[in-house]
């Protein structure tokens, strides 16, 4: 008998290049009327379809971990690139998206970056309270027989496997304080990567946001990975990393053609 854990992160809800729920009705902050509708663009339609496919395929998971940056925040990086920059509206839409996942299993939510999550309130904490989920800035999650150390943050680097290997070494050095850790879970890079050592599995989860103007400014050429990962654990604690939910963003630079002569 096996158990499965759904791993997602970096939803960046309300970003023009990420997730929105097409049925969400927002609130007009001036009139107080619930009559604000959002029409998804091509990227948002593509991303929501993949999200819907995930929810359909993962109806029977045993637990869910959402590792930070659930909303896009107040638009400090990409000016003019969110459908609504009100944190509570973003939290409400993100709640609606996460309600598409099984609600009868434990859900664990961690904090993202201050740029996106905010300070007071913290978006992920609000969303966790909406869902009745477990929230912590970082946490060691004991589920399906594993101990998973979940923290959103890891350095942006071209050498993602090396960054995960460093995290394994750091965790190994503190296990006398934290106890044994089976899985080191990180996010933030919008790329999938995994590293397996003798005693640990380290995973960097993909995100749900495609390339943004901020990524262009930073000359991040590699297209993001979009989607989710599942950990499948058997009775002997054998861990399988199911990466079939990871796809590469198909939305690259504009192609501008000029015929000479």
VEXNU-112689 format. One record per residue (C-alpha): x, y, z; residue in three letters. Coordinates in Angstrom, 2 decimals, padded with zeros to 5 digits. Example, Ala and Ser with C-alpha at 12.3 -4.5 7.8 and 13.67 -1.06 7.14 Angstrom:
{{012.30; -004.50; 007.80}; 'Ala'}
{{013.67; -001.06; 007.14}; 'Ser'}
//
This chain:
{{000.00; 000.00; 000.00}; 'Unk'}
{{001.45; 003.38; -000.97}; 'Unk'}
{{000.76; 006.93; 000.15}; 'Unk'}
{{001.12; 010.10; -001.89}; 'Unk'}
{{001.96; 013.69; -001.00}; 'Unk'}
{{001.17; 016.53; -003.41}; 'Unk'}
{{003.88; 019.21; -003.55}; 'Unk'}
{{003.08; 022.64; -005.02}; 'Unk'}
{{004.45; 026.16; -004.64}; 'Unk'}
{{004.79; 029.57; -006.31}; 'Unk'}
{{001.21; 029.91; -007.51}; 'Unk'}
{{001.52; 033.73; -007.77}; 'Unk'}
{{-002.25; 034.09; -007.87}; 'Unk'}
{{-003.55; 037.12; -009.81}; 'Unk'}
{{-000.34; 037.62; -011.80}; 'Unk'}
{{-000.99; 038.23; -015.50}; 'Unk'}
{{001.45; 035.37; -016.16}; 'Unk'}
{{000.16; 032.85; -013.60}; 'Unk'}
{{-003.05; 031.57; -012.04}; 'Unk'}
{{-006.48; 033.10; -011.79}; 'Unk'}
{{-009.78; 031.30; -011.27}; 'Unk'}
{{-012.07; 032.19; -014.18}; 'Unk'}
{{-015.20; 031.98; -011.99}; 'Unk'}
{{-013.96; 034.30; -009.27}; 'Unk'}
{{-016.13; 037.36; -008.55}; 'Unk'}
{{-014.26; 040.15; -006.79}; 'Unk'}
{{-015.47; 042.95; -004.57}; 'Unk'}
{{-015.54; 046.58; -005.65}; 'Unk'}
{{-013.78; 048.32; -002.77}; 'Unk'}
{{-015.60; 051.59; -003.44}; 'Unk'}
{{-019.19; 050.35; -003.76}; 'Unk'}
{{-018.82; 047.15; -001.77}; 'Unk'}
{{-020.57; 045.23; -004.55}; 'Unk'}
{{-019.44; 041.72; -005.43}; 'Unk'}
{{-019.52; 042.26; -009.18}; 'Unk'}
{{-015.90; 042.50; -010.38}; 'Unk'}
{{-015.10; 039.84; -012.97}; 'Unk'}
{{-011.73; 038.92; -014.45}; 'Unk'}
{{-011.32; 037.61; -017.98}; 'Unk'}
{{-008.32; 035.23; -018.16}; 'Unk'}
{{-005.73; 035.86; -020.85}; 'Unk'}
{{-004.16; 033.07; -022.92}; 'Unk'}
{{-001.42; 032.32; -020.39}; 'Unk'}
{{-003.88; 032.27; -017.49}; 'Unk'}
{{-006.23; 029.96; -019.41}; 'Unk'}
{{-003.34; 027.58; -020.17}; 'Unk'}
{{-002.18; 027.61; -016.55}; 'Unk'}
{{-005.64; 027.11; -015.07}; 'Unk'}
{{-006.19; 024.12; -017.37}; 'Unk'}
{{-003.01; 022.49; -016.05}; 'Unk'}
{{-004.14; 023.33; -012.49}; 'Unk'}
{{-007.55; 021.76; -013.16}; 'Unk'}
{{-005.87; 018.66; -014.60}; 'Unk'}
{{-003.76; 018.39; -011.45}; 'Unk'}
{{-006.82; 018.65; -009.21}; 'Unk'}
{{-008.55; 015.92; -011.23}; 'Unk'}
{{-005.53; 013.58; -011.15}; 'Unk'}
{{-004.72; 014.17; -007.46}; 'Unk'}
{{-008.14; 013.54; -005.92}; 'Unk'}
{{-006.79; 010.70; -003.78}; 'Unk'}
{{-003.58; 012.14; -002.33}; 'Unk'}
{{-002.98; 011.68; 001.39}; 'Unk'}
{{-001.65; 015.17; 002.14}; 'Unk'}
{{-000.84; 018.46; 000.41}; 'Unk'}
{{002.11; 020.81; 000.94}; 'Unk'}
{{001.93; 024.35; -000.48}; 'Unk'}
{{005.40; 025.80; -000.07}; 'Unk'}
{{005.03; 029.58; -000.29}; 'Unk'}
{{004.41; 032.45; -002.73}; 'Unk'}
{{000.75; 031.56; -003.13}; 'Unk'}
{{-000.16; 035.10; -004.23}; 'Unk'}
{{001.72; 037.63; -006.33}; 'Unk'}
{{001.35; 040.43; -003.79}; 'Unk'}
{{001.30; 044.17; -004.24}; 'Unk'}
{{003.17; 044.20; -007.53}; 'Unk'}
{{006.54; 045.54; -006.32}; 'Unk'}
{{008.53; 043.67; -008.99}; 'Unk'}
{{006.31; 043.79; -012.08}; 'Unk'}
{{004.45; 047.09; -012.10}; 'Unk'}
{{000.97; 046.85; -013.57}; 'Unk'}
{{001.09; 043.09; -013.87}; 'Unk'}
{{-001.57; 041.86; -011.44}; 'Unk'}
{{-005.31; 041.84; -011.97}; 'Unk'}
{{-005.89; 043.16; -008.46}; 'Unk'}
{{-003.18; 044.29; -006.03}; 'Unk'}
{{-005.37; 044.03; -002.91}; 'Unk'}
{{-003.91; 041.28; -000.74}; 'Unk'}
{{-007.26; 040.08; 000.61}; 'Unk'}
{{-008.70; 039.72; -002.91}; 'Unk'}
{{-005.65; 037.69; -003.90}; 'Unk'}
{{-006.05; 035.53; -000.79}; 'Unk'}
{{-009.72; 034.94; -001.57}; 'Unk'}
{{-008.97; 033.83; -005.13}; 'Unk'}
{{-006.09; 031.62; -003.97}; 'Unk'}
{{-008.42; 030.03; -001.43}; 'Unk'}
{{-010.88; 029.28; -004.24}; 'Unk'}
{{-008.10; 027.64; -006.27}; 'Unk'}
{{-006.88; 025.53; -003.35}; 'Unk'}
{{-010.44; 024.47; -002.52}; 'Unk'}
{{-010.34; 022.54; -005.80}; 'Unk'}
{{-007.93; 020.12; -004.07}; 'Unk'}
{{-009.09; 017.43; -001.61}; 'Unk'}
{{-010.33; 019.08; 001.58}; 'Unk'}
{{-010.48; 015.90; 003.66}; 'Unk'}
{{-006.69; 015.48; 003.94}; 'Unk'}
{{-004.10; 017.55; 005.83}; 'Unk'}
{{-002.81; 020.64; 004.02}; 'Unk'}
{{000.39; 022.34; 005.14}; 'Unk'}
{{001.20; 025.89; 004.04}; 'Unk'}
{{004.44; 027.85; 004.45}; 'Unk'}
{{005.29; 031.52; 004.02}; 'Unk'}
{{006.74; 032.82; 000.77}; 'Unk'}
{{008.95; 035.84; 000.15}; 'Unk'}
{{008.14; 039.20; 001.69}; 'Unk'}
{{007.81; 040.70; -001.81}; 'Unk'}
{{004.78; 038.51; -002.47}; 'Unk'}
{{003.45; 037.34; 000.88}; 'Unk'}
{{003.51; 040.66; 002.70}; 'Unk'}
{{004.18; 041.26; 006.37}; 'Unk'}
{{000.97; 042.01; 008.23}; 'Unk'}
{{-001.05; 040.08; 007.42}; 'Unk'}
{{000.98; 037.31; 005.80}; 'Unk'}
{{-000.97; 036.05; 002.80}; 'Unk'}
{{-000.27; 032.36; 003.37}; 'Unk'}
{{-001.44; 032.58; 006.98}; 'Unk'}
{{-004.72; 034.17; 005.88}; 'Unk'}
{{-005.22; 031.47; 003.24}; 'Unk'}
{{-004.43; 028.70; 005.72}; 'Unk'}
{{-007.03; 030.09; 008.13}; 'Unk'}
{{-009.58; 030.25; 005.29}; 'Unk'}
{{-008.96; 026.58; 004.51}; 'Unk'}
{{-008.45; 025.24; 008.02}; 'Unk'}
{{-004.93; 024.24; 006.98}; 'Unk'}
{{-001.73; 024.15; 009.02}; 'Unk'}
{{000.49; 027.25; 008.67}; 'Unk'}
{{004.09; 027.97; 009.64}; 'Unk'}
{{006.87; 030.18; 008.29}; 'Unk'}
{{008.84; 026.94; 007.92}; 'Unk'}
{{008.09; 023.55; 009.39}; 'Unk'}
{{009.02; 019.93; 009.75}; 'Unk'}
{{006.00; 018.01; 008.52}; 'Unk'}
{{005.43; 014.46; 009.68}; 'Unk'}
{{003.14; 012.82; 007.14}; 'Unk'}
{{002.89; 009.45; 005.39}; 'Unk'}
{{005.74; 008.12; 007.53}; 'Unk'}
{{008.18; 010.83; 006.40}; 'Unk'}
{{009.69; 013.88; 008.06}; 'Unk'}
{{009.76; 016.72; 005.52}; 'Unk'}
{{011.59; 019.97; 006.20}; 'Unk'}
{{009.65; 022.59; 004.21}; 'Unk'}
{{010.95; 026.12; 003.67}; 'Unk'}
{{010.20; 028.24; 000.60}; 'Unk'}
{{013.60; 029.88; 000.35}; 'Unk'}
{{016.68; 028.83; -001.57}; 'Unk'}
{{019.15; 030.93; -003.53}; 'Unk'}
{{018.50; 031.71; -007.20}; 'Unk'}
{{021.32; 030.00; -009.05}; 'Unk'}
{{022.04; 028.39; -012.39}; 'Unk'}
{{023.32; 025.30; -010.52}; 'Unk'}
{{020.15; 024.12; -008.84}; 'Unk'}
{{021.39; 020.63; -008.01}; 'Unk'}
{{024.38; 022.16; -006.21}; 'Unk'}
{{022.08; 024.44; -004.21}; 'Unk'}
{{020.03; 021.44; -003.10}; 'Unk'}
{{023.15; 019.48; -002.22}; 'Unk'}
{{024.23; 022.35; 000.04}; 'Unk'}
{{020.84; 022.22; 001.74}; 'Unk'}
{{021.27; 018.50; 002.35}; 'Unk'}
{{024.65; 019.18; 003.96}; 'Unk'}
{{023.17; 021.94; 006.12}; 'Unk'}
{{020.30; 019.72; 007.24}; 'Unk'}
{{022.66; 016.86; 008.03}; 'Unk'}
{{024.59; 019.18; 010.34}; 'Unk'}
{{021.50; 020.13; 012.40}; 'Unk'}
{{019.71; 016.79; 012.64}; 'Unk'}
{{021.02; 016.39; 016.17}; 'Unk'}
{{018.75; 019.33; 017.01}; 'Unk'}
{{015.84; 018.75; 014.62}; 'Unk'}
{{015.82; 014.96; 014.49}; 'Unk'}
{{016.06; 012.86; 011.35}; 'Unk'}
{{014.92; 014.55; 008.13}; 'Unk'}
{{013.89; 012.40; 005.16}; 'Unk'}
{{012.99; 015.09; 002.61}; 'Unk'}
{{014.32; 018.63; 002.19}; 'Unk'}
{{011.70; 020.68; 000.35}; 'Unk'}
{{012.47; 024.04; -001.26}; 'Unk'}
{{010.86; 026.25; -003.94}; 'Unk'}
{{011.31; 029.88; -005.12}; 'Unk'}
{{013.24; 029.18; -008.36}; 'Unk'}
{{010.24; 028.12; -010.48}; 'Unk'}
{{012.28; 025.13; -011.64}; 'Unk'}
{{012.06; 021.44; -010.81}; 'Unk'}
{{015.16; 019.73; -009.49}; 'Unk'}
{{015.81; 016.80; -007.20}; 'Unk'}
{{018.93; 015.44; -005.54}; 'Unk'}
{{019.14; 012.10; -003.74}; 'Unk'}
{{021.85; 011.21; -001.25}; 'Unk'}
{{022.26; 008.15; 000.96}; 'Unk'}
{{020.07; 009.56; 003.73}; 'Unk'}
{{018.05; 012.37; 002.16}; 'Unk'}
{{015.89; 013.41; -000.76}; 'Unk'}
{{015.94; 017.10; -001.70}; 'Unk'}
{{013.33; 018.60; -004.02}; 'Unk'}
{{012.93; 022.02; -005.58}; 'Unk'}
{{009.35; 022.34; -006.80}; 'Unk'}
{{008.23; 024.03; -010.03}; 'Unk'}
{{005.88; 027.01; -009.93}; 'Unk'}
{{002.79; 028.26; -011.73}; 'Unk'}
{{004.13; 031.56; -013.05}; 'Unk'}
{{005.50; 031.95; -016.56}; 'Unk'}
{{008.27; 034.37; -017.52}; 'Unk'}
{{007.59; 037.91; -016.28}; 'Unk'}
{{009.04; 041.33; -017.15}; 'Unk'}
{{011.08; 041.07; -013.94}; 'Unk'}
{{012.63; 037.83; -015.23}; 'Unk'}
{{013.44; 039.61; -018.50}; 'Unk'}
{{015.12; 042.45; -016.58}; 'Unk'}
{{017.21; 039.89; -014.68}; 'Unk'}
{{018.11; 038.09; -017.95}; 'Unk'}
{{016.66; 034.79; -016.74}; 'Unk'}
{{016.68; 033.01; -020.08}; 'Unk'}
{{015.61; 029.48; -019.11}; 'Unk'}
{{011.81; 029.14; -019.30}; 'Unk'}
{{010.13; 028.27; -016.00}; 'Unk'}
{{008.86; 024.83; -015.12}; 'Unk'}
{{005.10; 024.81; -014.52}; 'Unk'}
{{003.21; 022.32; -012.42}; 'Unk'}
{{003.47; 019.98; -009.46}; 'Unk'}
{{005.32; 016.99; -008.02}; 'Unk'}
{{004.05; 014.00; -006.07}; 'Unk'}
{{005.96; 011.96; -003.52}; 'Unk'}
{{004.83; 008.34; -003.50}; 'Unk'}
{{005.85; 006.38; -000.39}; 'Unk'}
{{005.45; 002.62; 000.01}; 'Unk'}
{{005.24; 000.55; 003.19}; 'Unk'}
{{009.03; 000.16; 003.26}; 'Unk'}
{{009.49; 003.96; 003.13}; 'Unk'}
{{010.76; 003.76; -000.43}; 'Unk'}
{{010.28; 007.24; -001.91}; 'Unk'}
{{009.34; 007.73; -005.56}; 'Unk'}
{{009.38; 011.23; -007.06}; 'Unk'}
{{006.58; 011.50; -009.62}; 'Unk'}
{{007.40; 014.46; -011.90}; 'Unk'}
{{004.82; 013.79; -014.60}; 'Unk'}
{{003.00; 016.96; -013.57}; 'Unk'}
{{005.96; 019.17; -014.53}; 'Unk'}
{{005.86; 020.89; -017.92}; 'Unk'}
{{008.02; 023.62; -019.46}; 'Unk'}
{{006.35; 026.97; -020.06}; 'Unk'}
{{005.62; 027.24; -023.81}; 'Unk'}
{{005.49; 031.05; -023.71}; 'Unk'}
{{008.85; 032.39; -024.86}; 'Unk'}
{{009.95; 035.73; -026.31}; 'Unk'}
{{008.00; 037.37; -029.11}; 'Unk'}
{{009.14; 036.30; -032.57}; 'Unk'}
{{009.35; 039.32; -034.85}; 'Unk'}
{{009.95; 038.50; -038.51}; 'Unk'}
{{011.17; 040.95; -041.12}; 'Unk'}
{{011.67; 039.92; -044.71}; 'Unk'}
{{014.68; 041.65; -046.20}; 'Unk'}
{{014.74; 042.80; -049.82}; 'Unk'}
//
